[in-house]
């Protein structure tokens, strides 16, 4: 446990996800700080925190929430003691988890070493195989739609197309045919890139 007490907490997330953390922090008498993109300037989470600061340019609604340097800039300027990423966005970002302590800020979440093993779903499946844990049939390291279609012949439909990073259902698609897979592959990869900064996707039966 960190020896530093938490007086000022920044939640690096948005909407209902952030509000839940604010509520818990308020009960602990911790000052809550929100960040919001321009598009979220009227979002309820901005008003539920004691303080709120805009991150990122006006024309980008989601990318600011995965901008490590911008969030840390706010944290330094506002004398933040700890950052809670909640889930999605930077919650499983190893670089962010390592940077926070270097900036004298507590990262509320798993240690980077644990994220390295389990934060990326493909890495987690590989670890499971090493320790003889049964896993669902699938295919990873897919570079494009063509590779996914070849893998689909071996796996068989229906399948789920999943983002390797992050969580919360972002970058996930149910696919029941090759036509659905063709349509969903780039959609899922683009959504994963926007939400987690990583476009890597994989297939699972």
C-alpha positions as CSV (number, residue, x, y, z in Angstrom):
1,X,0.0,0.0,0.0
2,X,1.3,3.5,-0.8
3,X,2.4,5.5,2.3
4,X,1.2,8.8,0.7
5,X,-2.4,9.8,1.7
6,X,-4.9,10.7,-1.0
7,X,-6.4,14.1,-0.7
8,X,-7.0,14.9,-4.4
9,X,-8.1,12.3,-6.8
10,X,-8.4,12.6,-10.6
11,X,-10.5,10.2,-12.5
12,X,-9.2,9.6,-16.0
13,X,-12.5,8.6,-17.4
14,X,-15.9,9.9,-18.2
15,X,-19.7,9.6,-17.7
16,X,-21.3,7.1,-15.3
17,X,-18.0,5.3,-14.9
18,X,-16.3,8.4,-13.4
19,X,-19.4,9.3,-11.3
20,X,-19.2,6.0,-9.5
21,X,-15.6,6.7,-8.4
22,X,-16.5,10.3,-7.4
23,X,-19.3,9.0,-5.2
24,X,-16.9,6.6,-3.4
25,X,-14.2,9.2,-3.1
26,X,-16.6,11.8,-1.7
27,X,-17.6,9.4,1.1
28,X,-14.0,9.2,2.0
29,X,-13.7,13.0,2.1
30,X,-11.4,13.0,-0.9
31,X,-11.5,16.0,-3.3
32,X,-12.6,14.8,-6.7
33,X,-11.2,16.1,-10.0
34,X,-12.8,15.4,-13.4
35,X,-11.3,15.6,-16.9
36,X,-13.6,16.0,-20.0
37,X,-13.2,16.5,-23.7
38,X,-14.9,19.4,-25.4
39,X,-17.7,17.2,-26.6
40,X,-18.3,16.1,-23.0
41,X,-18.5,19.7,-21.7
42,X,-22.1,19.2,-20.7
43,X,-21.6,15.7,-19.4
44,X,-22.9,15.0,-15.9
45,X,-19.5,13.7,-14.7
46,X,-18.1,17.2,-15.1
47,X,-20.6,18.6,-12.5
48,X,-20.3,15.7,-10.1
49,X,-16.7,16.3,-9.4
50,X,-15.4,19.2,-7.1
51,X,-13.2,20.4,-10.0
52,X,-13.2,19.7,-13.7
53,X,-10.7,20.5,-16.5
54,X,-10.9,20.2,-20.3
55,X,-8.4,17.9,-22.0
56,X,-7.5,17.8,-25.7
57,X,-8.6,19.9,-28.7
58,X,-12.2,20.9,-29.3
59,X,-12.6,18.6,-32.3
60,X,-11.6,15.3,-30.8
61,X,-14.2,13.6,-28.5
62,X,-12.5,10.5,-27.3
63,X,-8.7,10.6,-28.0
64,X,-8.0,13.0,-25.1
65,X,-9.0,10.3,-22.6
66,X,-6.0,8.2,-23.7
67,X,-3.6,11.1,-24.0
68,X,-1.1,10.2,-21.2
69,X,0.9,13.5,-21.4
70,X,-2.2,15.7,-21.3
71,X,-3.7,13.9,-18.3
72,X,-0.5,14.0,-16.4
73,X,-0.1,17.7,-17.2
74,X,-3.4,18.4,-15.6
75,X,-2.5,16.1,-12.6
76,X,0.8,18.0,-12.1
77,X,-0.8,21.4,-12.4
78,X,-3.6,20.6,-10.0
79,X,-1.4,18.8,-7.4
80,X,-3.2,15.5,-7.8
81,X,-2.2,12.7,-5.3
82,X,-3.8,9.8,-7.2
83,X,-5.3,8.9,-10.5
84,X,-8.1,6.3,-10.9
85,X,-8.6,5.2,-14.5
86,X,-11.7,3.1,-13.8
87,X,-12.1,0.7,-16.7
88,X,-11.4,1.1,-20.5
89,X,-9.3,3.9,-21.8
90,X,-6.0,3.9,-19.8
91,X,-7.0,1.4,-17.2
92,X,-4.8,-1.4,-18.7
93,X,-2.1,0.8,-20.1
94,X,1.2,-0.3,-18.8
95,X,3.0,2.9,-19.9
96,X,0.5,5.0,-17.9
97,X,0.7,2.8,-14.8
98,X,4.5,3.2,-14.9
99,X,4.5,6.9,-15.5
100,X,2.2,7.9,-12.6
101,X,4.7,6.8,-9.8
102,X,7.5,8.6,-11.6
103,X,5.4,11.8,-11.4
104,X,4.8,11.2,-7.7
105,X,1.2,10.2,-8.3
106,X,-0.5,7.0,-7.1
107,X,-1.9,4.8,-9.8
108,X,-5.1,3.1,-8.5
109,X,-5.0,-0.2,-10.3
110,X,-3.0,-3.3,-10.9
111,X,0.8,-3.2,-11.0
112,X,2.3,-2.8,-14.5
113,X,3.9,-6.3,-14.2
114,X,0.4,-7.8,-13.7
115,X,-0.9,-5.8,-16.6
116,X,1.9,-7.2,-18.7
117,X,0.7,-10.7,-18.0
118,X,-3.0,-10.2,-18.0
119,X,-4.0,-6.8,-19.4
120,X,-3.6,-7.8,-23.0
121,X,-6.0,-10.7,-23.7
122,X,-3.7,-12.3,-26.2
123,X,-0.8,-12.3,-23.7
124,X,-3.2,-13.7,-21.1
125,X,-4.2,-16.6,-23.3
126,X,-0.6,-17.4,-24.0
127,X,0.2,-17.4,-20.3
128,X,-2.8,-19.7,-19.7
129,X,-1.5,-22.1,-22.3
130,X,1.9,-22.2,-20.6
131,X,0.4,-23.2,-17.3
132,X,-1.9,-25.8,-18.9
133,X,-5.2,-23.9,-18.4
134,X,-7.7,-24.8,-21.1
135,X,-8.7,-21.9,-23.4
136,X,-11.3,-21.3,-26.0
137,X,-10.3,-22.0,-29.6
138,X,-9.3,-18.8,-31.5
139,X,-6.7,-17.0,-33.5
140,X,-4.4,-14.0,-32.7
141,X,-1.8,-11.9,-34.5
142,X,-4.3,-11.2,-37.2
143,X,-2.8,-8.4,-39.4
144,X,-5.7,-8.0,-41.8
145,X,-9.2,-9.2,-42.9
146,X,-7.7,-11.8,-45.2
147,X,-5.8,-13.5,-42.3
148,X,-9.0,-13.4,-40.2
149,X,-11.0,-15.2,-43.0
150,X,-8.4,-17.9,-43.2
151,X,-8.5,-18.4,-39.4
152,X,-12.3,-18.5,-39.5
153,X,-12.2,-21.6,-41.6
154,X,-10.4,-23.4,-38.9
155,X,-12.3,-22.0,-35.9
156,X,-15.8,-22.1,-37.3
157,X,-18.8,-19.8,-36.9
158,X,-20.2,-18.2,-34.7
159,X,-17.2,-16.3,-33.3
160,X,-16.4,-13.1,-31.4
161,X,-14.0,-10.6,-32.7
162,X,-12.3,-8.9,-29.7
163,X,-9.9,-6.1,-29.0
164,X,-6.7,-7.3,-27.4
165,X,-6.4,-4.4,-25.1
166,X,-8.9,-2.6,-22.8
167,X,-12.3,-3.8,-21.8
168,X,-15.9,-2.7,-21.4
169,X,-17.0,-4.3,-24.6
170,X,-15.2,-1.8,-26.9
171,X,-13.9,-3.3,-30.1
172,X,-16.0,-6.4,-29.7
173,X,-18.2,-7.9,-32.4
174,X,-20.2,-11.1,-32.8
175,X,-19.7,-12.6,-36.3
176,X,-21.8,-15.4,-37.7
177,X,-20.5,-15.4,-41.3
178,X,-17.6,-14.4,-43.5
179,X,-19.6,-11.4,-44.8
180,X,-20.0,-10.2,-41.2
181,X,-16.4,-10.8,-40.5
182,X,-15.3,-8.8,-43.5
183,X,-17.5,-5.9,-42.4
184,X,-16.6,-6.1,-38.7
185,X,-12.8,-6.5,-38.8
186,X,-11.9,-3.0,-39.6
187,X,-14.7,-1.6,-37.5
188,X,-13.5,-3.4,-34.4
189,X,-9.9,-2.5,-35.0
190,X,-10.7,1.2,-35.5
191,X,-12.9,1.2,-32.4
192,X,-10.1,-0.5,-30.4
193,X,-7.5,2.1,-31.6
194,X,-9.7,5.0,-30.6
195,X,-10.7,3.6,-27.2
196,X,-7.4,2.0,-26.1
197,X,-4.7,3.3,-28.5
198,X,-4.2,-0.3,-29.8
199,X,-5.9,-1.7,-32.9
200,X,-5.0,-5.3,-32.3
201,X,-7.9,-7.7,-32.5
202,X,-8.3,-11.5,-32.3
203,X,-10.9,-14.1,-32.9
204,X,-12.4,-16.5,-30.4
205,X,-15.0,-19.3,-30.8
